[in-house]
Amino acid sequence: MKYLLLPAMVLVAALLVGASPQAAPGTVALVFTTGPAWDTSKSPNAQAQFGSHSANLRRLREAGVIVAGGRFGAYGLILVRAPSIDSAQAMLLPDSSIVVGTFKVEVTRWSTIYEGTITR
């Protein structure tokens, strides 16, 4: 069931997000879930290397790489501009929360199926 839920949630996110002028070919989805090191007794900010995770996302946002991001259910979704899956994965190297297992991330090509806009 879990393996069917993730693709369905990504599809729902695609329907909700649509295609902003920024979501062009070369967009990659970073789908975050909690990893084996996530401690349910701690708040998100108290998790191992959470500061590194936040700092990396802030760096990507300031660099203009992030198209959109948000949470849905137990998942976090960040859309980034990247010419390849490899280059998107390289963007994650400074995020030590992935290395220590606080988060897991799936990196996949994003394909917009409906045009629209993203507003906060």
MOPAC internal coordinates of N, CA, C and O (Angstrom, degrees):
PM7 1SCF
backbone

  N    0.0000 0     0.00 0     0.00 0    0    0    0
  C    1.4454 1     0.00 0     0.00 0    1    0    0
  C    1.5237 1   110.63 1     0.00 0    2    1    0
  O    1.2310 1   120.62 1   137.15 1    3    2    1
  N    1.3522 1   116.43 1   -42.85 1    3    2    1
  C    1.4573 1   121.02 1  -179.43 1    5    3    2
  C    1.5256 1   110.71 1   -58.92 1    6    5    3
  O    1.2310 1   120.36 1   141.49 1    7    6    5
  N    1.3336 1   116.92 1   -38.51 1    7    6    5
  C    1.4575 1   120.68 1  -177.34 1    9    7    6
  C    1.5226 1   111.66 1   -72.57 1   10    9    7
  O    1.2310 1   119.88 1   155.55 1   11   10    9
  N    1.3136 1   117.84 1   -24.45 1   11   10    9
  C    1.4615 1   121.38 1   175.49 1   13   11   10
  C    1.5161 1   110.95 1   -82.97 1   14   13   11
  O    1.2310 1   120.37 1   150.40 1   15   14   13
  N    1.3152 1   116.91 1   -29.60 1   15   14   13
  C    1.4501 1   121.83 1  -177.23 1   17   15   14
  C    1.5205 1   112.25 1   -67.71 1   18   17   15
  O    1.2310 1   119.27 1   137.09 1   19   18   17
  N    1.3158 1   119.00 1   -42.91 1   19   18   17
  C    1.4550 1   121.61 1  -177.99 1   21   19   18
  C    1.5267 1   112.17 1   -60.54 1   22   21   19
  O    1.2310 1   118.61 1   128.88 1   23   22   21
  N    1.3454 1   120.25 1   -51.12 1   23   22   21
  C    1.4714 1   118.62 1   178.57 1   25   23   22
  C    1.5265 1   111.91 1   -61.43 1   26   25   23
  O    1.2310 1   120.33 1   143.30 1   27   26   25
  N    1.3232 1   116.98 1   -36.70 1   27   26   25
  C    1.4639 1   119.69 1   178.92 1   29   27   26
  C    1.5206 1   110.62 1   -64.99 1   30   29   27
  O    1.2310 1   120.22 1   139.80 1   31   30   29
  N    1.3328 1   117.18 1   -40.20 1   31   30   29
  C    1.4663 1   120.23 1   179.92 1   33   31   30
  C    1.5255 1   110.79 1   -68.83 1   34   33   31
  O    1.2310 1   120.15 1   142.19 1   35   34   33
  N    1.3154 1   117.32 1   -37.81 1   35   34   33
  C    1.4678 1   119.87 1   177.17 1   37   35   34
  C    1.5182 1   109.54 1   -64.22 1   38   37   35
  O    1.2310 1   119.89 1   140.69 1   39   38   37
  N    1.3414 1   117.82 1   -39.31 1   39   38   37
  C    1.4602 1   120.92 1   177.57 1   41   39   38
  C    1.5224 1   110.59 1   -63.94 1   42   41   39
  O    1.2310 1   120.01 1   136.92 1   43   42   41
  N    1.3241 1   117.59 1   -43.08 1   43   42   41
  C    1.4620 1   120.87 1   177.42 1   45   43   42
  C    1.5178 1   109.94 1   -61.55 1   46   45   43
  O    1.2310 1   120.26 1   137.01 1   47   46   45
  N    1.3269 1   117.11 1   -42.99 1   47   46   45
  C    1.4654 1   120.21 1   177.47 1   49   47   46
  C    1.5143 1   110.36 1   -60.66 1   50   49   47
  O    1.2310 1   120.01 1   140.88 1   51   50   49
  N    1.3210 1   117.59 1   -39.12 1   51   50   49
  C    1.4636 1   121.19 1   178.34 1   53   51   50
  C    1.5151 1   110.24 1   -61.94 1   54   53   51
  O    1.2310 1   120.48 1   138.42 1   55   54   53
  N    1.3116 1   116.68 1   -41.58 1   55   54   53
  C    1.4562 1   120.10 1   179.34 1   57   55   54
  C    1.5235 1   111.55 1   -66.09 1   58   57   55
  O    1.2310 1   120.65 1   141.10 1   59   58   57
  N    1.3344 1   116.37 1   -38.90 1   59   58   57
  C    1.4615 1   120.10 1  -178.77 1   61   59   58
  C    1.5227 1   112.61 1   -75.84 1   62   61   59
  O    1.2310 1   120.47 1   141.84 1   63   62   61
  N    1.3276 1   116.71 1   -38.16 1   63   62   61
  C    1.4556 1   120.70 1  -176.20 1   65   63   62
  C    1.5163 1   111.03 1   -77.53 1   66   65   63
  O    1.2310 1   119.95 1   135.44 1   67   66   65
  N    1.3284 1   117.71 1   -44.56 1   67   66   65
  C    1.4546 1   120.60 1  -179.07 1   69   67   66
  C    1.5036 1   111.40 1    66.49 1   70   69   67
  O    1.2310 1   121.04 1    20.37 1   71   70   69
  N    1.3061 1   115.61 1  -159.63 1   71   70   69
  C    1.4578 1   120.88 1  -176.40 1   73   71   70
  C    1.5064 1   109.16 1  -114.52 1   74   73   71
  O    1.2310 1   120.61 1   -78.15 1   75   74   73
  N    1.2977 1   116.44 1   101.85 1   75   74   73
  C    1.4486 1   119.08 1   171.11 1   77   75   74
  C    1.5180 1   106.65 1   -76.98 1   78   77   75
  O    1.2310 1   119.55 1   -11.05 1   79   78   77
  N    1.3220 1   118.47 1   168.95 1   79   78   77
  C    1.4585 1   118.25 1   176.65 1   81   79   78
  C    1.5219 1   112.20 1   -57.42 1   82   81   79
  O    1.2310 1   120.13 1   158.05 1   83   82   81
  N    1.3401 1   117.35 1   -21.95 1   83   82   81
  C    1.4539 1   120.59 1  -178.14 1   85   83   82
  C    1.5326 1   112.16 1   -83.44 1   86   85   83
  O    1.2310 1   119.72 1   156.93 1   87   86   85
  N    1.3352 1   118.13 1   -23.07 1   87   86   85
  C    1.4532 1   120.52 1  -173.74 1   89   87   86
  C    1.5217 1   110.46 1   -85.93 1   90   89   87
  O    1.2310 1   120.71 1  -107.72 1   91   90   89
  N    1.2963 1   116.24 1    72.28 1   91   90   89
  C    1.4535 1   123.73 1  -177.38 1   93   91   90
  C    1.5266 1   109.21 1  -101.76 1   94   93   91
  O    1.2310 1   120.16 1    -5.02 1   95   94   93
  N    1.3543 1   117.30 1   174.98 1   95   94   93
  C    1.4666 1   117.82 1   173.30 1   97   95   94
  C    1.5282 1   109.70 1   -51.33 1   98   97   95
  O    1.2310 1   120.71 1   -38.10 1   99   98   97
  N    1.3006 1   116.25 1   141.90 1   99   98   97
  C    1.4549 1   119.98 1  -175.65 1  101   99   98
  C    1.5143 1   111.06 1   100.09 1  102  101   99
  O    1.2310 1   120.40 1  -165.91 1  103  102  101
  N    1.3297 1   116.84 1    14.09 1  103  102  101
  C    1.4605 1   121.16 1   177.01 1  105  103  102
  C    1.5272 1   108.25 1   -98.81 1  106  105  103
  O    1.2310 1   121.24 1   -44.05 1  107  106  105
  N    1.3292 1   115.23 1   135.95 1  107  106  105
  C    1.4661 1   121.95 1  -177.99 1  109  107  106
  C    1.5219 1   107.97 1  -124.06 1  110  109  107
  O    1.2310 1   120.90 1   -40.68 1  111  110  109
  N    1.3348 1   115.88 1   139.32 1  111  110  109
  C    1.4628 1   122.13 1   177.33 1  113  111  110
  C    1.5196 1   109.80 1   -95.37 1  114  113  111
  O    1.2310 1   120.95 1   -49.39 1  115  114  113
  N    1.3212 1   115.80 1   130.61 1  115  114  113
  C    1.4594 1   123.12 1   172.97 1  117  115  114
  C    1.5210 1   105.96 1  -109.16 1  118  117  115
  O    1.2310 1   119.84 1   -68.97 1  119  118  117
  N    1.3152 1   117.90 1   111.03 1  119  118  117
  C    1.4661 1   122.03 1  -177.37 1  121  119  118
  C    1.5265 1   107.81 1  -106.68 1  122  121  119
  O    1.2310 1   121.26 1   -67.30 1  123  122  121
  N    1.3318 1   115.20 1   112.70 1  123  122  121
  C    1.4586 1   122.24 1  -176.78 1  125  123  122
  C    1.5225 1   110.93 1   -97.61 1  126  125  123
  O    1.2310 1   120.77 1   -40.17 1  127  126  125
  N    1.3325 1   116.14 1   139.83 1  127  126  125
  C    1.4591 1   123.40 1   169.33 1  129  127  126
  C    1.5252 1   107.32 1  -134.01 1  130  129  127
  O    1.2310 1   120.98 1   -15.41 1  131  130  129
  N    1.3169 1   115.74 1   164.59 1  131  130  129
  C    1.4586 1   118.19 1   176.70 1  133  131  130
  C    1.5223 1   108.75 1   -70.57 1  134  133  131
  O    1.2310 1   121.38 1   -34.67 1  135  134  133
  N    1.3119 1   114.96 1   145.33 1  135  134  133
  C    1.4545 1   121.42 1  -177.85 1  137  135  134
  C    1.5172 1   112.00 1  -101.79 1  138  137  135
  O    1.2310 1   120.81 1     4.71 1  139  138  137
  N    1.3207 1   116.06 1  -175.29 1  139  138  137
  C    1.4727 1   120.85 1  -176.82 1  141  139  138
  C    1.5348 1   113.20 1   -65.50 1  142  141  139
  O    1.2310 1   119.69 1   158.45 1  143  142  141
  N    1.3177 1   118.19 1   -21.55 1  143  142  141
  C    1.4641 1   120.31 1  -179.41 1  145  143  142
  C    1.5336 1   112.34 1   -90.27 1  146  145  143
  O    1.2310 1   120.01 1   179.11 1  147  146  145
  N    1.3347 1   117.59 1    -0.89 1  147  146  145
  C    1.4710 1   120.05 1   179.14 1  149  147  146
  C    1.5257 1   108.35 1   -64.13 1  150  149  147
  O    1.2310 1   120.58 1   -52.44 1  151  150  149
  N    1.3198 1   116.49 1   127.56 1  151  150  149
  C    1.4591 1   122.83 1  -178.36 1  153  151  150
  C    1.5280 1   108.23 1  -102.56 1  154  153  151
  O    1.2310 1   120.65 1   -71.56 1  155  154  153
  N    1.3262 1   116.36 1   108.44 1  155  154  153
  C    1.4692 1   120.53 1  -176.43 1  157  155  154
  C    1.5264 1   112.85 1   -66.31 1  158  157  155
  O    1.2310 1   119.84 1   166.13 1  159  158  157
  N    1.3250 1   117.91 1   -13.87 1  159  158  157
  C    1.4633 1   120.24 1   178.50 1  161  159  158
  C    1.5271 1   112.01 1   -83.55 1  162  161  159
  O    1.2310 1   120.23 1   174.47 1  163  162  161
  N    1.3467 1   117.16 1    -5.53 1  163  162  161
  C    1.4681 1   121.59 1  -177.86 1  165  163  162
  C    1.5230 1   111.08 1  -113.71 1  166  165  163
  O    1.2310 1   121.08 1   -27.59 1  167  166  165
  N    1.3150 1   115.54 1   152.41 1  167  166  165
  C    1.4617 1   120.75 1   174.12 1  169  167  166
  C    1.5290 1   108.80 1   -71.99 1  170  169  167
  O    1.2310 1   119.85 1   -18.77 1  171  170  169
  N    1.3270 1   117.88 1   161.23 1  171  170  169
  C    1.4712 1   119.24 1   179.54 1  173  171  170
  C    1.5251 1   113.12 1   -53.59 1  174  173  171
  O    1.2310 1   119.73 1   136.25 1  175  174  173
  N    1.3236 1   118.12 1   -43.75 1  175  174  173
  C    1.4639 1   120.46 1  -178.40 1  177  175  174
  C    1.5208 1   113.59 1   -65.85 1  178  177  175
  O    1.2310 1   120.27 1   161.01 1  179  178  177
  N    1.3311 1   117.08 1   -18.99 1  179  178  177
  C    1.4718 1   121.18 1  -179.49 1  181  179  178
  C    1.5305 1   112.33 1   -94.21 1  182  181  179
  O    1.2310 1   119.82 1  -179.16 1  183  182  181
  N    1.3173 1   117.94 1     0.84 1  183  182  181
  C    1.4690 1   121.33 1  -179.38 1  185  183  182
  C    1.5309 1   110.52 1   -71.09 1  186  185  183
  O    1.2310 1   120.95 1   -25.68 1  187  186  185
  N    1.3201 1   115.79 1   154.32 1  187  186  185
  C    1.4699 1   121.71 1   179.63 1  189  187  186
  C    1.5252 1   110.65 1   -58.29 1  190  189  187
  O    1.2310 1   120.94 1   -53.58 1  191  190  189
  N    1.3012 1   115.80 1   126.42 1  191  190  189
  C    1.4678 1   124.61 1   175.86 1  193  191  190
  C    1.5408 1   113.93 1    62.56 1  194  193  191
  O    1.2310 1   120.25 1  -157.93 1  195  194  193
  N    1.3347 1   117.12 1    22.07 1  195  194  193
  C    1.4686 1   119.49 1   178.59 1  197  195  194
  C    1.5262 1   110.51 1   -63.29 1  198  197  195
  O    1.2310 1   120.40 1   145.84 1  199  198  197
  N    1.3217 1   116.84 1   -34.16 1  199  198  197
  C    1.4701 1   120.47 1   177.42 1  201  199  198
  C    1.5196 1   111.52 1   -61.29 1  202  201  199
  O    1.2310 1   120.36 1   142.03 1  203  202  201
  N    1.3250 1   116.92 1   -37.97 1  203  202  201
  C    1.4619 1   121.40 1   177.54 1  205  203  202
  C    1.5264 1   110.48 1   -64.77 1  206  205  203
  O    1.2310 1   120.64 1   139.59 1  207  206  205
  N    1.3225 1   116.38 1   -40.41 1  207  206  205
  C    1.4643 1   122.23 1   178.54 1  209  207  206
  C    1.5358 1   109.75 1   -61.49 1  210  209  207
  O    1.2310 1   120.68 1   129.41 1  211  210  209
  N    1.3186 1   116.31 1   -50.59 1  211  210  209
  C    1.4622 1   121.13 1  -179.66 1  213  211  210
  C    1.5258 1   111.32 1   -62.69 1  214  213  211
  O    1.2310 1   120.41 1   138.68 1  215  214  213
  N    1.3284 1   116.81 1   -41.32 1  215  214  213
  C    1.4682 1   120.64 1  -179.44 1  217  215  214
  C    1.5282 1   111.04 1   -64.71 1  218  217  215
  O    1.2310 1   120.00 1   141.01 1  219  218  217
  N    1.3260 1   117.61 1   -38.99 1  219  218  217
  C    1.4552 1   119.92 1   179.82 1  221  219  218
  C    1.5255 1   110.98 1   -67.43 1  222  221  219
  O    1.2310 1   120.32 1   137.37 1  223  222  221
  N    1.3328 1   116.99 1   -42.63 1  223  222  221
  C    1.4653 1   119.52 1   177.57 1  225  223  222
  C    1.5304 1   110.84 1   -63.59 1  226  225  223
  O    1.2310 1   120.16 1   140.62 1  227  226  225
  N    1.3162 1   117.29 1   -39.38 1  227  226  225
  C    1.4678 1   121.17 1   177.50 1  229  227  226
  C    1.5326 1   109.99 1   -63.10 1  230  229  227
  O    1.2310 1   120.37 1   137.77 1  231  230  229
  N    1.3223 1   116.90 1   -42.23 1  231  230  229
  C    1.4697 1   121.27 1   178.96 1  233  231  230
  C    1.5273 1   110.58 1   -61.86 1  234  233  231
  O    1.2310 1   120.40 1   136.17 1  235  234  233
  N    1.3305 1   116.85 1   -43.83 1  235  234  233
  C    1.4674 1   120.41 1   179.74 1  237  235  234
  C    1.5329 1   111.16 1   -66.42 1  238  237  235
  O    1.2310 1   120.54 1   141.01 1  239  238  237
  N    1.3220 1   116.58 1   -38.99 1  239  238  237
  C    1.4708 1   120.27 1   177.86 1  241  239  238
  C    1.5297 1   110.27 1   -63.99 1  242  241  239
  O    1.2310 1   120.19 1   134.00 1  243  242  241
  N    1.3244 1   117.24 1   -46.00 1  243  242  241
  C    1.4676 1   121.05 1   179.87 1  245  243  242
  C    1.5255 1   112.06 1   -64.19 1  246  245  243
  O    1.2310 1   120.48 1   150.32 1  247  246  245
  N    1.3287 1   116.69 1   -29.68 1  247  246  245
  C    1.4688 1   121.29 1   178.36 1  249  247  246
  C    1.5325 1   111.70 1   -79.59 1  250  249  247
  O    1.2310 1   120.11 1   174.98 1  251  250  249
  N    1.3348 1   117.39 1    -5.02 1  251  250  249
  C    1.4541 1   121.00 1   179.35 1  253  251  250
  C    1.5193 1   113.73 1    76.40 1  254  253  251
  O    1.2310 1   120.15 1  -160.37 1  255  254  253
  N    1.3188 1   117.32 1    19.63 1  255  254  253
  C    1.4576 1   122.18 1  -176.93 1  257  255  254
  C    1.5316 1   111.42 1   -86.25 1  258  257  255
  O    1.2310 1   120.35 1   147.45 1  259  258  257
  N    1.3246 1   116.94 1   -32.55 1  259  258  257
  C    1.4636 1   120.54 1  -177.56 1  261  259  258
  C    1.5200 1   110.13 1   -77.37 1  262  261  259
  O    1.2310 1   121.05 1   -53.70 1  263  262  261
  N    1.3356 1   115.59 1   126.30 1  263  262  261
  C    1.4633 1   122.85 1   175.97 1  265  263  262
  C    1.5233 1   109.22 1   -84.70 1  266  265  263
  O    1.2310 1   120.64 1   133.00 1  267  266  265
  N    1.3287 1   116.38 1   -47.00 1  267  266  265
  C    1.4693 1   122.31 1  -179.84 1  269  267  266
  C    1.5130 1   107.93 1  -162.96 1  270  269  267
  O    1.2310 1   121.26 1   -18.31 1  271  270  269
  N    1.3103 1   115.20 1   161.69 1  271  270  269
  C    1.4503 1   119.45 1   176.63 1  273  271  270
  C    1.5090 1   110.65 1  -160.78 1  274  273  271
  O    1.2310 1   121.24 1   -24.46 1  275  274  273
  N    1.3057 1   115.23 1   155.54 1  275  274  273
  C    1.4556 1   120.11 1   177.71 1  277  275  274
  C    1.5025 1   111.11 1   179.16 1  278  277  275
  O    1.2310 1   121.79 1     2.18 1  279  278  277
  N    1.3136 1   114.17 1  -177.82 1  279  278  277
  C    1.4571 1   120.54 1   179.05 1  281  279  278
  C    1.5243 1   108.97 1  -115.32 1  282  281  279
  O    1.2310 1   120.92 1   -33.96 1  283  282  281
  N    1.3106 1   115.85 1   146.04 1  283  282  281
  C    1.4564 1   121.42 1   171.66 1  285  283  282
  C    1.5131 1   107.57 1  -144.37 1  286  285  283
  O    1.2310 1   120.75 1   -59.03 1  287  286  285
  N    1.3149 1   116.16 1   120.97 1  287  286  285
  C    1.4576 1   120.68 1  -175.22 1  289  287  286
  C    1.5201 1   110.47 1    56.93 1  290  289  287
  O    1.2310 1   120.95 1    50.26 1  291  290  289
  N    1.3028 1   115.78 1  -129.74 1  291  290  289
  C    1.4649 1   121.36 1  -179.40 1  293  291  290
  C    1.5278 1   112.30 1   -90.18 1  294  293  291
  O    1.2310 1   120.05 1  -167.06 1  295  294  293
  N    1.3144 1   117.51 1    12.94 1  295  294  293
  C    1.4603 1   122.11 1  -174.32 1  297  295  294
  C    1.5156 1   111.79 1  -116.17 1  298  297  295
  O    1.2310 1   121.52 1   -26.97 1  299  298  297
  N    1.3283 1   114.69 1   153.03 1  299  298  297
  C    1.4531 1   122.02 1   168.55 1  301  299  298
  C    1.5162 1   107.08 1  -115.52 1  302  301  299
  O    1.2310 1   120.08 1   -42.44 1  303  302  301
  N    1.3159 1   117.45 1   137.56 1  303  302  301
  C    1.4539 1   121.68 1  -179.59 1  305  303  302
  C    1.5220 1   108.69 1  -124.79 1  306  305  303
  O    1.2310 1   120.59 1   -56.41 1  307  306  305
  N    1.3137 1   116.48 1   123.59 1  307  306  305
  C    1.4573 1   122.57 1   174.63 1  309  307  306
  C    1.5210 1   106.65 1  -122.75 1  310  309  307
  O    1.2310 1   120.41 1   -54.82 1  311  310  309
  N    1.3267 1   116.82 1   125.18 1  311  310  309
  C    1.4622 1   121.82 1   174.27 1  313  311  310
  C    1.5140 1   107.51 1   -99.38 1  314  313  311
  O    1.2310 1   120.61 1   -52.50 1  315  314  313
  N    1.3205 1   116.45 1   127.50 1  315  314  313
  C    1.4616 1   121.47 1  -178.99 1  317  315  314
  C    1.5202 1   110.63 1  -124.80 1  318  317  315
  O    1.2310 1   121.04 1   -29.41 1  319  318  317
  N    1.3136 1   115.61 1   150.59 1  319  318  317
  C    1.4682 1   120.94 1   171.08 1  321  319  318
  C    1.5217 1   107.28 1   -81.29 1  322  321  319
  O    1.2310 1   121.07 1   -55.64 1  323  322  321
  N    1.3162 1   115.56 1   124.36 1  323  322  321
  C    1.4589 1   119.92 1   179.49 1  325  323  322
  C    1.5232 1   108.69 1  -157.35 1  326  325  323
  O    1.2310 1   120.07 1   -41.16 1  327  326  325
  N    1.3152 1   117.48 1   138.84 1  327  326  325
  C    1.4619 1   120.06 1  -179.46 1  329  327  326
  C    1.5323 1   113.67 1   -72.90 1  330  329  327
  O    1.2310 1   120.24 1   163.84 1  331  330  329
  N    1.3354 1   117.14 1   -16.16 1  331  330  329
  C    1.4635 1   119.81 1  -178.21 1  333  331  330
  C    1.5181 1   109.91 1  -157.46 1  334  333  331
  O    1.2310 1   121.28 1   -15.47 1  335  334  333
  N    1.3149 1   115.15 1   164.53 1  335  334  333
  C    1.4671 1   121.08 1   174.41 1  337  335  334
  C    1.5269 1   109.68 1   -61.25 1  338  337  335
  O    1.2310 1   120.58 1   137.77 1  339  338  337
  N    1.3311 1   116.50 1   -42.23 1  339  338  337
  C    1.4682 1   120.63 1  -179.76 1  341  339  338
  C    1.5268 1   111.54 1   -59.45 1  342  341  339
  O    1.2310 1   120.29 1   137.46 1  343  342  341
  N    1.3301 1   117.05 1   -42.54 1  343  342  341
  C    1.4666 1   118.87 1  -179.21 1  345  343  342
  C    1.5250 1   110.89 1   -68.97 1  346  345  343
  O    1.2310 1   120.10 1   146.01 1  347  346  345
  N    1.3370 1   117.42 1   -33.99 1  347  346  345
  C    1.4660 1   120.02 1   175.98 1  349  347  346
  C    1.5245 1   110.24 1   -66.91 1  350  349  347
  O    1.2310 1   120.28 1   139.08 1  351  350  349
  N    1.3268 1   117.07 1   -40.92 1  351  350  349
  C    1.4674 1   120.30 1   177.30 1  353  351  350
  C    1.5257 1   110.88 1   -62.67 1  354  353  351
  O    1.2310 1   120.42 1   143.55 1  355  354  353
  N    1.3243 1   116.80 1   -36.45 1  355  354  353
  C    1.4651 1   120.24 1   178.77 1  357  355  354
  C    1.5248 1   111.28 1   -64.10 1  358  357  355
  O    1.2310 1   120.28 1   150.25 1  359  358  357
  N    1.3283 1   117.08 1   -29.75 1  359  358  357
  C    1.4688 1   120.71 1   177.68 1  361  359  358
  C    1.5254 1   111.76 1   -64.01 1  362  361  359
  O    1.2310 1   120.83 1   158.29 1  363  362  361
  N    1.3189 1   116.02 1   -21.71 1  363  362  361
  C    1.4623 1   121.16 1  -177.76 1  365  363  362
  C    1.5253 1   113.34 1   -88.22 1  366  365  363
  O    1.2310 1   119.73 1   169.38 1  367  366  365
  N    1.3137 1   118.12 1   -10.62 1  367  366  365
  C    1.4666 1   120.72 1  -176.19 1  369  367  366
  C    1.5315 1   113.73 1   -56.86 1  370  369  367
  O    1.2310 1   118.84 1   141.65 1  371  370  369
  N    1.3487 1   119.82 1   -38.35 1  371  370  369
  C    1.4708 1   118.23 1   178.62 1  373  371  370
  C    1.5310 1   114.21 1   -71.03 1  374  373  371
  O    1.2310 1   119.52 1   170.04 1  375  374  373
  N    1.3196 1   118.52 1    -9.96 1  375  374  373
  C    1.4632 1   122.46 1  -176.79 1  377  375  374
  C    1.5299 1   109.73 1   -87.07 1  378  377  375
  O    1.2310 1   120.75 1   -86.85 1  379  378  377
  N    1.3296 1   116.18 1    93.15 1  379  378  377
  C    1.4694 1   120.21 1  -176.72 1  381  379  378
  C    1.5268 1   112.41 1   -72.70 1  382  381  379
  O    1.2310 1   119.46 1   169.44 1  383  382  381
  N    1.3325 1   118.63 1   -10.56 1  383  382  381
  C    1.4651 1   119.35 1   176.72 1  385  383  382
  C    1.5294 1   110.95 1   -65.95 1  386  385  383
  O    1.2310 1   120.56 1   153.90 1  387  386  385
  N    1.3316 1   116.54 1   -26.10 1  387  386  385
  C    1.4694 1   120.32 1   176.90 1  389  387  386
  C    1.5279 1   109.55 1   -75.17 1  390  389  387
  O    1.2310 1   120.88 1   138.32 1  391  390  389
  N    1.3262 1   115.93 1   -41.68 1  391  390  389
  C    1.4706 1   121.23 1  -178.98 1  393  391  390
  C    1.5310 1   111.16 1   -61.66 1  394  393  391
  O    1.2310 1   120.30 1   138.04 1  395  394  393
  N    1.3351 1   117.03 1   -41.96 1  395  394  393
  C    1.4674 1   119.86 1  -177.75 1  397  395  394
  C    1.5267 1   112.76 1   -83.85 1  398  397  395
  O    1.2310 1   119.86 1   174.60 1  399  398  397
  N    1.3303 1   117.87 1    -5.40 1  399  398  397
  C    1.4627 1   120.97 1   175.41 1  401  399  398
  C    1.5101 1   116.03 1    90.36 1  402  401  399
  O    1.2310 1   119.91 1  -168.71 1  403  402  401
  N    1.3327 1   117.77 1    11.29 1  403  402  401
  C    1.4641 1   119.31 1   174.76 1  405  403  402
  C    1.5233 1   109.72 1   -65.86 1  406  405  403
  O    1.2310 1   121.12 1   139.49 1  407  406  405
  N    1.3271 1   115.46 1   -40.51 1  407  406  405
  C    1.4619 1   121.42 1   176.48 1  409  407  406
  C    1.5207 1   110.05 1  -124.66 1  410  409  407
  O    1.2310 1   121.47 1   -27.14 1  411  410  409
  N    1.3235 1   114.80 1   152.86 1  411  410  409
  C    1.4635 1   123.08 1   166.72 1  413  411  410
  C    1.5249 1   104.85 1  -114.53 1  414  413  411
  O    1.2310 1   120.73 1   -27.78 1  415  414  413
  N    1.3289 1   116.20 1   152.22 1  415  414  413
  C    1.4626 1   118.96 1   179.24 1  417  415  414
  C    1.5131 1   109.82 1  -139.39 1  418  417  415
  O    1.2310 1   121.36 1   -42.46 1  419  418  417
  N    1.3171 1   114.99 1   137.54 1  419  418  417
  C    1.4591 1   121.96 1   173.10 1  421  419  418
  C    1.5233 1   106.61 1  -107.47 1  422  421  419
  O    1.2310 1   120.55 1   -50.15 1  423  422  421
  N    1.3097 1   116.55 1   129.85 1  423  422  421
  C    1.4690 1   122.47 1  -177.95 1  425  423  422
  C    1.5243 1   107.80 1  -113.06 1  426  425  423
  O    1.2310 1   121.01 1   -57.52 1  427  426  425
  N    1.3285 1   115.68 1   122.48 1  427  426  425
  C    1.4590 1   119.76 1  -176.41 1  429  427  426
  C    1.5306 1   110.32 1  -147.50 1  430  429  427
  O    1.2310 1   121.05 1   -28.09 1  431  430  429
  N    1.3054 1   115.59 1   151.91 1  431  430  429
  C    1.4659 1   120.91 1   177.89 1  433  431  430
  C    1.5273 1   109.09 1   -62.90 1  434  433  431
  O    1.2310 1   120.05 1   -43.73 1  435  434  433
  N    1.3298 1   117.51 1   136.27 1  435  434  433
  C    1.4633 1   123.62 1   177.29 1  437  435  434
  C    1.5170 1   109.04 1   -94.02 1  438  437  435
  O    1.2310 1   120.68 1   -44.95 1  439  438  437
  N    1.3099 1   116.30 1   135.05 1  439  438  437
  C    1.4547 1   121.56 1   177.82 1  441  439  438
  C    1.5264 1   108.46 1  -128.56 1  442  441  439
  O    1.2310 1   120.30 1   -69.49 1  443  442  441
  N    1.3194 1   117.03 1   110.51 1  443  442  441
  C    1.4541 1   121.36 1  -179.93 1  445  443  442
  C    1.5205 1   109.64 1   -73.16 1  446  445  443
  O    1.2310 1   120.86 1   -45.67 1  447  446  445
  N    1.3388 1   115.96 1   134.33 1  447  446  445
  C    1.4615 1   119.13 1   179.43 1  449  447  446
  C    1.5330 1   112.72 1  -114.22 1  450  449  447
  O    1.2310 1   120.01 1   164.25 1  451  450  449
  N    1.3191 1   117.58 1   -15.75 1  451  450  449
  C    1.4627 1   121.73 1   175.32 1  453  451  450
  C    1.5117 1   109.12 1  -136.41 1  454  453  451
  O    1.2310 1   120.85 1   -43.22 1  455  454  453
  N    1.3079 1   115.98 1   136.78 1  455  454  453
  C    1.4590 1   119.88 1   176.19 1  457  455  454
  C    1.5119 1   109.94 1   -80.54 1  458  457  455
  O    1.2310 1   120.62 1   -29.24 1  459  458  457
  N    1.3044 1   116.42 1   150.76 1  459  458  457
  C    1.4496 1   122.59 1  -179.60 1  461  459  458
  C    1.5074 1   109.78 1   178.32 1  462  461  459
  O    1.2310 1   120.87 1    19.03 1  463  462  461
  N    1.2994 1   115.95 1  -160.97 1  463  462  461
  C    1.4554 1   120.82 1   177.21 1  465  463  462
  C    1.5102 1   109.47 1  -135.65 1  466  465  463
  O    1.2310 1   121.58 1   -18.29 1  467  466  465
  N    1.2956 1   114.58 1   161.71 1  467  466  465
  C    1.4589 1   121.16 1   177.93 1  469  467  466
  C    1.5133 1   106.74 1  -114.58 1  470  469  467
  O    1.2310 1   120.76 1   -55.26 1  471  470  469
  N    1.3154 1   116.15 1   124.74 1  471  470  469
  C    1.4524 1   120.29 1   174.56 1  473  471  470
  C    1.5085 1   108.60 1  -128.90 1  474  473  471
  O    1.2310 1   121.05 1   -23.32 1  475  474  473
  N    1.3004 1   115.59 1   156.68 1  475  474  473
  C    1.4634 1   119.99 1  -179.00 1  477  475  474
  C    1.4916 1   110.60 1   -88.06 1  478  477  475
  O    1.2310 1   120.10 1   180.00 1  479  478  477

